[in-house]
Amino acid sequence: MPLMSDSANETLTDLIRFGTVQSVDGARAVVKCGDVISPPLPWLAIVGAWLVWMPPSQGAQVTVICPDGDIAGGIILNGLYSDAIASPVTSLLSALLKAPDNATFVYDAAAHALTFTLPASGTVKIIAPGGFEFEGDTKVTGKLEVTDDVTLSAKLDVLGTTTIDAAVDIKSLTVAEDSVLGVGATKFVMLADMTPSTKVKAK
């Protein structure tokens, strides 16, 4: 195979350049390629009915494609791992999305596990006017606040103290043996449908 000529090498170097992002503003970024600093250039993105906004970051290593060798008309291909920004994933079966505040979205295909990790003050808000549905066991660690009606169609086990600060409409109640009710328990029990073996103690 014949060697590429110096002029051909220079042409290829002008067409494909490697550099480091110096700044990002709007939908364009300035890249330093060797001794050359580009004007603000667009980066390659998904644009159309599906739209993805994921700008490059200052310090990221990128490739710049320059049609006709002119960097002024270049397009940024985002991006390349480097010593400054190393690959965060060691498993080929994991996908990761990391934000500037270190929030992460990780899916581990080997463990079939999806994990969102937010910083200490991070919040999650889902807007779904048509409804939101979970399928599977759900565990909540922390306080749970509900501001609308709740319908339970299955057994409810309460393992801790329950405080109710509103009127309660009970159509039928079965109280377990040796259950303890507070002051006014007699009146409460008389209104309830209780099994004959139930024993109720007032505090």
N, C-alpha and C positions, 0 to 999 in steps of 0.2 A: 504494500500500500504506500503510495507516495506521501511524503511529509507535507503538512499544510504550510503554505508560504507565510512569511511574516505579515504580509498585507491581509491574508485571510484570517490570521490569528487576531490582528488588530480589529478587523471587522467584527469577528465573533465577540471579542471583548467589548466592543461598543454596543453590540446588540443585547448581550446578557451581562449584567453587572450585579455584583454583590455589595451590599452596604448595610448601614445601621441607621435606624430611624432616629432622626434628630428632634422632630416635633410633629405633633398631630393637631390639625385644626379643621373642624367641619368634616368633610368627607375626603380630605386630602392630607398627605404627610410629606415631610421633607426628609430626604435620605442622603446620607453621606457615603459616596462610593469612592474609596481611596481619597484622592485630593479634590474630588469633584463633589459639590453640594448641589443637589437637584432643586428645581423649583417645586412648589407643592404639587404632588402627583396623586392621582386616584389609585385606590387599591382594588384588586379583583374581589368581587363580592357576588352573593346570590341576590339578584334583583329581578323583580317581576311580581306575579301573583303571590309567590312565596318570597318573603323579604327577610334577610338576615343582616343585622347590624352588629358587627364585631370588629372594631377598629384595631389597627396595630398599636403597639405601645412604644413609648420612647425607650431606646436601647435595644429594641428587638432587631435581630439580623434578618434581612429580607433579600429577595431577588428582584431586580428591576429589569423588565423587558423593554427595550428601546427600539421601536420600529425605525428603520433607516439609520440606526445608530445615534439618533438624537435623543438625549436624556430628557429634553423638555417635553417630549411626547411619550414619556415612559409610563408604564403601568406596574404597580407594586404587586408582587406575589407574596403573600403573607403565610408563613415565615419559616425560619430555620432555627433549630435549637442551637444554643451556643453555651460557652462558659458562663456568660452573664445570665442567660435564661435557659436553664437545663430542662431536660425532659422530666416531668413529675411522676411518670408512670413506669413501673418496671414490668408489669404483666401485660402480655399481648391480648388478654381477654378482658381488659378493663378500659372503659371510656371515661374521660374526665373533662369537666369544664370548670375552670377556676377564674374567679373574679379578682379585680385589683385589691379588694378588702379581704382576700383569702377565703371567701365563701366558695364552697366546692359542690359540684354535682358529680357523683361517681356511680357508675354502674359496673358491677363485677359479674361478668357472665359466668365465671366458674362457680361462684357462690349463689348466683341468681339473686343478687342483693342490690338494691338501689338506695343510696344514701345522700341526703342533702345536709350540708354542714354550714351554718351561718355564724357570723361573729356574735359576740355577747348580746348586742342590741338588735340583732337581725329579726325581721318579721316576715311572715308569709301571708299573702292575701290572694284568695281565689275568688273571682267573680264569675258566677255561673247562674244567670237568671232562670235557667231551665231546671236547675237542681244539681246536686252533687251526691254521688253514690260511692260508698266503700263496700267492697266485697271481701270478707275475711276478718279475722280477729283484729281488734283495735285496742291499743293500750295508750293511755294518756298519762304522762308524768307531769304533774303540775295542775293548776286550777283550770276548770272547765266552766265557761259561762255560756248560757243559752238564753237568747232574748225573744224566743217565740215558742209556740206550743211544741210539746214533745209527746210523741206517741210510742208506747212500748207494746210490742205484740208478743213478748216472751217474758220469761222469769227475770226478776230484778233482785240481785243480791247486794245488800248494803252491809259492808263490813266495818264501817266507822260510824261516827256520830252524824246524825242527820238533823239539820235545822230548817224548819219551814216557816217563813215569815208571811204567809198569805193563807187565805181560806182554802180548805181542802174538801173536795166533794168525793166521798167514798161510798160507792154503792154496795160493796160487799167486802168483808175483811175477815181473814182467818189469821188468828194470832197464835204463834207457837207457844207451847207449854212453858210456864214460868217466864213469860215475857214481862218486861217492866215498862209501864207507861207512867207519864208524869201526872201532876195535879189535874183533877178533873177526869181521871181515867174511867170512873164509874159511868158517867154520862156518855163518854165516848164509846165504851164497850156496849152499852145498851142499844146504841144506834147501829152497831155492827152485827153482821151475820157471822156468828162464831160457832165453832164446833163445841159439843157438850164437854169435851175433855179439857178445854182451854182453861188455864188458871191465869188470872191477871193480878198483878200486884201494883198498888200505887206507891209512889216514892215516899 
